[in-house]
């Protein structure tokens, strides 16, 4: 299924790729950081943020929107590595964990939706998900909270993840990069808020029936949703784990 492939490529490889990249640039080629890695991560981060922000604004397909959102989040991860400090590495690990949980929630949700309407359409555009919040209020609320976390709205886990990136950039005196990242984060929040508006406030002209979630999908959604709520209420545990992960990389 294309959606399963999209979900796997949007979540799992990022963690493995960035961990391998951290090992490569910190432990193997640290001497090249001031002359190569810093500019490399800076250019990749700016380009990814620009593409994810601008291309996602006019998108009407949900899967493509999530894909462009994924590109934007890669930009934040690259900017977190620009400083080359342990705080930057800690911010990247924190961001990776939060992003993997939230992205898995949304992709599993999109994967599990099966829309049957009078026109026989499938879940492709924003028009196909009108009324999701009203059809299942509890699940709709969970999806909205996850969307707010991806947008970086406080006090959700995504806000603390982006805040760590911003703090690491400011501490390393990358003020222009910080301003650009904040602006793109604010602009990209528009298409997240637009999803919430469509879920709750748009009216559908056709009859739409959403099938119940499977047991496996429900378990994944509950676990990922509770994890985000836990990290939002008590982010210190994840801070500690990501900081120890950063220390382990620098001590090798």
C-alpha positions in Angstrom: 0.0 0.0 0.0 1.4 3.4 -0.9 0.3 4.9 2.4 2.2 2.3 4.4 5.3 3.0 2.4 4.9 6.7 2.9 4.4 6.3 6.6 7.6 4.1 6.9 9.7 6.5 4.9 8.3 9.5 6.9 9.1 8.2 10.3 11.5 5.2 10.7 14.4 6.1 8.4 14.8 9.6 9.8 15.8 8.3 13.2 18.4 5.9 11.8 19.7 8.4 9.3 20.3 11.2 11.8 21.8 8.9 14.4 24.2 7.6 11.7 24.9 11.1 10.6 25.6 12.2 14.1 28.1 9.3 14.5 29.7 10.2 11.2 30.2 13.9 11.7 30.9 13.8 15.5 33.0 10.7 16.0 34.6 10.1 12.6 35.0 13.5 10.9 34.8 16.0 13.7 37.8 17.9 12.4 35.8 18.8 9.2 32.9 20.4 11.2 34.0 24.0 11.0 34.9 23.9 7.3 32.2 21.5 5.9 29.5 20.2 8.3 28.4 23.5 9.6 27.7 25.0 6.1 26.3 21.7 4.9 23.7 21.5 7.7 22.9 25.2 7.4 22.2 25.0 3.6 20.2 21.7 4.0 18.2 23.1 6.9 17.3 26.4 5.2 16.3 24.7 1.9 14.2 22.0 3.6 12.4 24.6 5.7 11.7 26.8 2.7 10.4 23.8 0.6 8.3 22.4 3.4 6.8 25.7 4.3 6.0 27.1 0.8 5.0 23.9 -1.0 2.7 22.8 1.9 0.6 26.0 1.8 -1.2 25.3 -1.4 -1.5 21.6 -1.0 -4.9 19.9 -0.9 -3.9 16.3 -0.7 -3.4 15.0 2.8 -0.6 12.6 2.1 1.3 15.2 0.2 0.8 17.7 3.0 2.2 15.3 5.5 5.2 14.7 3.1 5.9 18.4 2.8 5.5 18.7 6.6 8.1 15.9 6.9 10.5 17.9 4.7 10.1 20.9 6.9 10.8 18.9 10.1 14.0 17.6 8.5 15.0 21.3 8.1 14.6 21.8 11.9 16.7 18.7 12.5 19.5 19.9 10.2 19.5 23.3 11.9 19.8 21.6 15.3 23.1 20.1 14.1 24.6 23.4 12.9 26.0 24.4 16.3 27.9 21.1 16.7 27.4 21.3 20.5 26.1 18.8 22.9 23.0 21.0 23.4 22.3 20.8 19.6 22.7 17.1 19.5 20.4 16.8 22.6 17.8 19.0 20.8 18.0 16.8 17.7 17.4 13.6 19.6 14.5 15.2 21.5 13.0 16.4 18.3 13.4 13.0 16.6 11.5 11.2 19.3 8.7 13.7 19.5 8.4 13.8 15.7 8.4 10.1 15.2 5.6 9.7 17.7 3.4 12.4 16.3 4.0 11.5 12.6 3.3 7.8 13.4 -0.1 8.8 14.9 -1.1 10.9 11.9 0.0 8.3 9.3 -1.6 5.4 11.1 -4.8 7.5 11.3 -4.7 8.3 7.6 -3.9 4.7 6.9 -6.8 3.4 8.9 -9.4 5.7 7.5 -11.8 4.2 5.0 -14.2 6.7 3.5 -17.4 5.5 1.8 -19.6 8.2 0.3 -22.3 8.4 -2.3 -19.7 9.2 -4.9 -17.4 6.3 -3.9 -14.4 8.6 -3.3 -11.4 7.7 -1.3 -9.4 9.7 1.3 -7.4 11.9 -1.0 -8.2 15.6 -0.5 -9.2 17.8 2.4 -12.8 17.7 1.1 -12.9 13.9 2.0 -12.2 14.5 5.7 -14.8 17.1 6.4 -16.7 16.2 9.6 -14.1 13.9 11.1 -14.1 15.8 14.3 -17.9 15.5 14.6 -18.1 11.8 13.6 -15.8 10.7 16.5 -15.3 13.6 19.0 -12.8 11.8 21.2 -10.6 10.6 18.3 -11.0 14.0 16.6 -9.7 15.7 19.7 -6.7 13.4 19.8 -5.9 14.2 16.1 -6.2 17.9 16.8 -3.8 17.7 19.8 -1.3 15.8 17.6 -1.7 18.4 14.9 -1.1 21.2 17.5 2.1 19.3 18.6 3.4 19.1 15.0 2.7 22.9 14.6 4.7 23.6 17.7 1.9 25.1 19.7 2.5 25.2 23.5 2.3 23.3 25.8 2.6 20.2 23.6 5.7 18.2 23.0 6.3 19.7 19.6 6.7 23.1 21.1 9.4 22.0 23.5 11.2 20.2 20.6 11.3 23.3 18.4 12.2 25.4 21.5 15.3 23.3 22.0 16.3 23.9 18.4 15.9 27.6 18.8 17.7 27.8 22.1 20.7 25.8 20.6 20.9 28.2 17.6 20.7 31.3 19.8 23.4 29.9 22.2 25.7 29.4 19.2 24.9 33.0 17.9 23.0 31.9 14.8 20.5 34.6 15.1 19.5 34.9 11.4 18.9 31.2 11.2 16.8 31.4 14.3 14.6 34.2 12.9 14.2 32.3 9.6 13.2 29.1 11.5 10.7 30.9 13.6 9.1 32.6 10.6 8.8 29.3 8.7 7.4 27.6 11.7 4.7 30.3 12.1 3.8 30.1 8.3 3.7 26.3 8.3 1.3 26.4 11.3 -1.3 27.8 8.9 -1.8 24.5 7.0 -2.0 22.6 10.3 -4.7 25.0 11.6 -6.5 24.7 8.3 -6.8 20.9 8.9 -8.5 21.6 12.3 -10.9 24.0 10.6 -11.8 21.4 8.0 -12.3 18.7 10.7 -14.7 20.7 12.8 -16.2 23.7 11.0 -16.7 22.8 7.3 -19.9 21.2 6.1 -20.0 18.3 3.7 -22.6 18.1 1.0 -22.4 14.3 0.7 -23.1 11.6 3.1 -19.8 10.2 4.5 -19.3 7.1 6.6 -16.0 6.4 8.5 -15.4 2.8 9.4 -14.2 2.0 12.9 -10.5 1.7 13.6 -8.9 -1.7 13.7 -7.6 -3.0 17.0 -4.0 -2.6 16.0 -4.4 0.9 14.8 -6.3 1.9 17.9 -3.5 0.5 20.1 -0.9 2.5 18.2 -2.9 5.7 18.3 -3.6 5.4 22.1 0.1 4.7 22.9 1.4 7.5 20.8 -1.2 9.9 22.0 -0.5 9.1 25.7 3.2 9.5 25.0 2.8 13.0 23.6 0.6 14.0 26.6 3.1 12.6 29.0 6.0 14.4 27.4 3.9 17.6 27.3 3.1 17.4 31.0 6.6 16.1 32.1 9.2 16.7 29.4 12.1 16.4 31.9 12.4 12.6 31.3 12.8 13.0 27.6 15.2 15.9 28.2 17.4 13.6 30.4 17.3 10.7 28.0 18.2 12.8 25.0 21.0 14.6 26.9 22.5 11.3 28.0 22.3 10.2 24.3 24.2 13.3 23.3 26.8 12.7 26.0 27.2 9.1 24.8 27.9 10.3 21.2 30.5 12.9 22.3 32.2 10.5 24.7 32.9 7.8 22.0 
